[in-house]
Amino acid sequence: MVGERDYYEYKKSEFFTQFNEFCNRVGILMEDKYGAEFKNKVIGEIKEEYESIFE
């Protein structure tokens, strides 16, 4: 039986790909309303937090 941690480690690349696609879609809306600098800062912070889950 595969452990829970092993499962998430195995799927990590897939999860990051899906998350990045989501951030790109949301980023378009954020940039339109708040500008590129704000979007880059917020998306960058969100990605850092998301990646820390897998450490």
Stockholm file with secondary structure:
# STOCKHOLM 1.0

chainA/1-55         MVGERDYYEYKKSEFFTQFNEFCNRVGILMEDKYGAEFKNKVIGEIKEEYESIFE
#=GR chainA/1-55 SS CCCHHHHHHHHHHHHHHHHHHHHHHHHHHHHHHHCHHHHHHHHHHHHHHHHHHTC
#=GC SS_cons        CCCHHHHHHHHHHHHHHHHHHHHHHHHHHHHHHHCHHHHHHHHHHHHHHHHHHTC
//
